[in-house]
Amino acid sequence: MDPAWLFPLLAIGFAIAAAQRWLRTRRWQGAAATWALMAFIFAAVAVWLRMGP
């Protein structure tokens, strides 16, 4: 699968996981923060891949 399409999908999936975890705990600590960080990293890499030559 092409990483240019895979990374945005993974970022969305991690963002959904972060939101679900936050809704359960109402805190941005632990797992919710980790899921959010992963979403940010994958989104940043997806943008970086799109900016290539």
N, CA, C and O atoms as CSV, one atom per row, in Angstrom:
chain,resi,resn,atom,element,x,y,z
A,1,MET,N,N,0.842,-1.179,0.000
A,1,MET,CA,C,0.000,0.000,0.000
A,1,MET,C,C,0.888,1.244,0.000
A,1,MET,O,O,1.933,1.282,0.650
A,2,ASP,N,N,0.458,2.233,-0.727
A,2,ASP,CA,C,1.212,3.473,-0.862
A,2,ASP,C,C,1.225,4.253,0.460
A,2,ASP,O,O,0.163,4.557,1.003
A,3,PRO,N,N,2.404,4.578,0.979
A,3,PRO,CA,C,2.480,5.312,2.247
A,3,PRO,C,C,1.789,6.672,2.194
A,3,PRO,O,O,1.329,7.165,3.225
A,4,ALA,N,N,1.708,7.282,1.026
A,4,ALA,CA,C,1.044,8.577,0.909
A,4,ALA,C,C,-0.439,8.475,1.251
A,4,ALA,O,O,-1.048,9.469,1.646
A,5,TRP,N,N,-1.022,7.302,1.106
A,5,TRP,CA,C,-2.430,7.091,1.482
A,5,TRP,C,C,-2.557,6.415,2.837
A,5,TRP,O,O,-3.542,6.618,3.547
A,6,LEU,N,N,-1.571,5.620,3.193
A,6,LEU,CA,C,-1.640,4.872,4.454
A,6,LEU,C,C,-1.455,5.782,5.679
A,6,LEU,O,O,-2.175,5.639,6.667
A,7,PHE,N,N,-0.511,6.700,5.619
A,7,PHE,CA,C,-0.211,7.527,6.781
A,7,PHE,C,C,-1.375,8.436,7.194
A,7,PHE,O,O,-1.624,8.575,8.391
A,8,PRO,N,N,-2.098,9.061,6.255
A,8,PRO,CA,C,-3.275,9.831,6.696
A,8,PRO,C,C,-4.347,8.946,7.338
A,8,PRO,O,O,-4.998,9.365,8.294
A,9,LEU,N,N,-4.532,7.748,6.830
A,9,LEU,CA,C,-5.502,6.834,7.431
A,9,LEU,C,C,-5.086,6.431,8.847
A,9,LEU,O,O,-5.919,6.361,9.751
A,10,LEU,N,N,-3.806,6.170,9.027
A,10,LEU,CA,C,-3.316,5.848,10.365
A,10,LEU,C,C,-3.465,7.036,11.314
A,10,LEU,O,O,-3.813,6.861,12.482
A,11,ALA,N,N,-3.202,8.237,10.814
A,11,ALA,CA,C,-3.358,9.434,11.646
A,11,ALA,C,C,-4.808,9.592,12.096
A,11,ALA,O,O,-5.067,9.924,13.253
A,12,ILE,N,N,-5.739,9.359,11.199
A,12,ILE,CA,C,-7.160,9.441,11.550
A,12,ILE,C,C,-7.513,8.376,12.577
A,12,ILE,O,O,-8.229,8.650,13.540
A,13,GLY,N,N,-7.017,7.172,12.375
A,13,GLY,CA,C,-7.285,6.089,13.323
A,13,GLY,C,C,-6.752,6.389,14.711
A,13,GLY,O,O,-7.435,6.143,15.705
A,14,PHE,N,N,-5.544,6.914,14.789
A,14,PHE,CA,C,-4.965,7.264,16.085
A,14,PHE,C,C,-5.722,8.423,16.727
A,14,PHE,O,O,-5.896,8.452,17.946
A,15,ALA,N,N,-6.172,9.374,15.917
A,15,ALA,CA,C,-6.950,10.498,16.462
A,15,ALA,C,C,-8.279,10.011,17.031
A,15,ALA,O,O,-8.726,10.496,18.070
A,16,ILE,N,N,-8.902,9.069,16.363
A,16,ILE,CA,C,-10.154,8.496,16.871
A,16,ILE,C,C,-9.901,7.757,18.180
A,16,ILE,O,O,-10.684,7.874,19.123
A,17,ALA,N,N,-8.809,6.998,18.238
A,17,ALA,CA,C,-8.471,6.287,19.472
A,17,ALA,C,C,-8.210,7.269,20.617
A,17,ALA,O,O,-8.612,7.018,21.753
A,18,ALA,N,N,-7.541,8.381,20.322
A,18,ALA,CA,C,-7.283,9.393,21.346
A,18,ALA,C,C,-8.585,10.011,21.835
A,18,ALA,O,O,-8.771,10.214,23.035
A,19,ALA,N,N,-9.476,10.305,20.913
A,19,ALA,CA,C,-10.751,10.911,21.297
A,19,ALA,C,C,-11.588,9.957,22.140
A,19,ALA,O,O,-12.199,10.368,23.127
A,20,GLN,N,N,-11.618,8.689,21.755
A,20,GLN,CA,C,-12.376,7.711,22.532
A,20,GLN,C,C,-11.806,7.561,23.936
A,20,GLN,O,O,-12.552,7.490,24.913
A,21,ARG,N,N,-10.492,7.513,24.030
A,21,ARG,CA,C,-9.859,7.378,25.343
A,21,ARG,C,C,-10.122,8.611,26.209
A,21,ARG,O,O,-10.382,8.494,27.407
A,22,TRP,N,N,-10.049,9.813,25.583
A,22,TRP,CA,C,-10.310,11.035,26.319
A,22,TRP,C,C,-11.762,11.095,26.797
A,22,TRP,O,O,-12.031,11.538,27.914
A,23,LEU,N,N,-12.690,10.650,25.957
A,23,LEU,CA,C,-14.102,10.656,26.351
A,23,LEU,C,C,-14.358,9.748,27.552
A,23,LEU,O,O,-15.227,10.029,28.378
A,24,ARG,N,N,-13.596,8.657,27.642
A,24,ARG,CA,C,-13.761,7.751,28.784
A,24,ARG,C,C,-13.141,8.300,30.058
A,24,ARG,O,O,-13.725,8.165,31.133
A,25,THR,N,N,-11.965,8.919,29.959
A,25,THR,CA,C,-11.230,9.341,31.155
A,25,THR,C,C,-11.334,10.833,31.436
A,25,THR,O,O,-11.135,11.259,32.573
A,26,ARG,N,N,-11.643,11.638,30.416
A,26,ARG,CA,C,-11.697,13.098,30.517
A,26,ARG,C,C,-10.369,13.714,30.958
A,26,ARG,O,O,-10.346,14.781,31.571
A,27,ARG,N,N,-9.260,13.032,30.639
A,27,ARG,CA,C,-7.925,13.552,30.952
A,27,ARG,C,C,-7.014,13.325,29.745
A,27,ARG,O,O,-7.087,12.285,29.090
A,28,TRP,N,N,-6.155,14.309,29.457
A,28,TRP,CA,C,-5.178,14.158,28.381
A,28,TRP,C,C,-3.864,13.644,28.954
A,28,TRP,O,O,-2.801,14.209,28.696
A,29,GLN,N,N,-3.945,12.578,29.727
A,29,GLN,CA,C,-2.743,11.968,30.291
A,29,GLN,C,C,-2.717,10.512,29.869
A,29,GLN,O,O,-3.739,9.944,29.485
A,30,GLY,N,N,-1.548,9.921,29.945
A,30,GLY,CA,C,-1.423,8.492,29.678
A,30,GLY,C,C,-1.744,8.118,28.253
A,30,GLY,O,O,-1.183,8.676,27.310
A,31,ALA,N,N,-2.649,7.169,28.100
A,31,ALA,CA,C,-2.951,6.608,26.782
A,31,ALA,C,C,-3.531,7.640,25.824
A,31,ALA,O,O,-3.179,7.646,24.645
A,32,ALA,N,N,-4.407,8.508,26.304
A,32,ALA,CA,C,-5.013,9.507,25.421
A,32,ALA,C,C,-3.942,10.425,24.819
A,32,ALA,O,O,-3.987,10.737,23.629
A,33,ALA,N,N,-3.004,10.844,25.624
A,33,ALA,CA,C,-1.927,11.705,25.134
A,33,ALA,C,C,-1.019,10.949,24.167
A,33,ALA,O,O,-0.542,11.517,23.185
A,34,THR,N,N,-0.787,9.684,24.443
A,34,THR,CA,C,0.048,8.877,23.554
A,34,THR,C,C,-0.620,8.690,22.200
A,34,THR,O,O,0.029,8.830,21.164
A,35,TRP,N,N,-1.913,8.375,22.198
A,35,TRP,CA,C,-2.647,8.226,20.931
A,35,TRP,C,C,-2.637,9.533,20.153
A,35,TRP,O,O,-2.460,9.531,18.935
A,36,ALA,N,N,-2.829,10.660,20.858
A,36,ALA,CA,C,-2.817,11.964,20.199
A,36,ALA,C,C,-1.443,12.274,19.608
A,36,ALA,O,O,-1.347,12.813,18.505
A,37,LEU,N,N,-0.392,11.940,20.332
A,37,LEU,CA,C,0.962,12.142,19.820
A,37,LEU,C,C,1.204,11.297,18.570
A,37,LEU,O,O,1.793,11.772,17.599
A,38,MET,N,N,0.757,10.064,18.597
A,38,MET,CA,C,0.913,9.194,17.421
A,38,MET,C,C,0.144,9.765,16.225
A,38,MET,O,O,0.639,9.737,15.098
A,39,ALA,N,N,-1.055,10.280,16.468
A,39,ALA,CA,C,-1.837,10.889,15.390
A,39,ALA,C,C,-1.090,12.080,14.802
A,39,ALA,O,O,-1.033,12.242,13.583
A,40,PHE,N,N,-0.520,12.911,15.667
A,40,PHE,CA,C,0.233,14.068,15.196
A,40,PHE,C,C,1.449,13.650,14.374
A,40,PHE,O,O,1.717,14.231,13.323
A,41,ILE,N,N,2.174,12.660,14.840
A,41,ILE,CA,C,3.376,12.203,14.130
A,41,ILE,C,C,3.012,11.664,12.756
A,41,ILE,O,O,3.651,12.017,11.764
A,42,PHE,N,N,1.988,10.811,12.685
A,42,PHE,CA,C,1.606,10.242,11.397
A,42,PHE,C,C,1.049,11.306,10.459
A,42,PHE,O,O,1.267,11.236,9.249
A,43,ALA,N,N,0.334,12.289,10.996
A,43,ALA,CA,C,-0.162,13.383,10.160
A,43,ALA,C,C,0.993,14.226,9.621
A,43,ALA,O,O,0.982,14.633,8.460
A,44,ALA,N,N,1.982,14.483,10.463
A,44,ALA,CA,C,3.144,15.260,10.022
A,44,ALA,C,C,3.921,14.526,8.938
A,44,ALA,O,O,4.364,15.142,7.968
A,45,VAL,N,N,4.088,13.229,9.090
A,45,VAL,CA,C,4.789,12.453,8.065
A,45,VAL,C,C,3.971,12.418,6.771
A,45,VAL,O,O,4.537,12.466,5.679
A,46,ALA,N,N,2.654,12.334,6.889
A,46,ALA,CA,C,1.802,12.341,5.693
A,46,ALA,C,C,1.955,13.658,4.932
A,46,ALA,O,O,2.037,13.662,3.704
A,47,VAL,N,N,1.991,14.774,5.663
A,47,VAL,CA,C,2.197,16.074,5.013
A,47,VAL,C,C,3.564,16.128,4.390
A,47,VAL,O,O,3.720,16.619,3.271
A,48,TRP,N,N,4.559,15.632,5.093
A,48,TRP,CA,C,5.934,15.637,4.566
A,48,TRP,C,C,6.036,14.803,3.286
A,48,TRP,O,O,6.726,15.192,2.344
A,49,LEU,N,N,5.352,13.663,3.252
A,49,LEU,CA,C,5.376,12.821,2.051
A,49,LEU,C,C,4.723,13.528,0.857
A,49,LEU,O,O,5.168,13.370,-0.280
A,50,ARG,N,N,3.683,14.295,1.116
A,50,ARG,CA,C,2.992,15.024,0.046
A,50,ARG,C,C,3.835,16.178,-0.474
A,50,ARG,O,O,3.652,16.593,-1.618
A,51,MET,N,N,4.756,16.710,0.329
A,51,MET,CA,C,5.575,17.854,-0.084
A,51,MET,C,C,6.798,17.431,-0.895
A,51,MET,O,O,7.570,18.283,-1.336
A,52,GLY,N,N,6.980,16.148,-1.092
A,52,GLY,CA,C,8.145,15.656,-1.810
A,52,GLY,C,C,8.210,16.146,-3.244
A,52,GLY,O,O,7.334,16.883,-3.697
A,53,PRO,N,N,9.249,15.735,-3.957
A,53,PRO,CA,C,9.462,16.240,-5.330
A,53,PRO,C,C,8.406,15.827,-6.231
A,53,PRO,O,O,8.436,16.165,-7.414
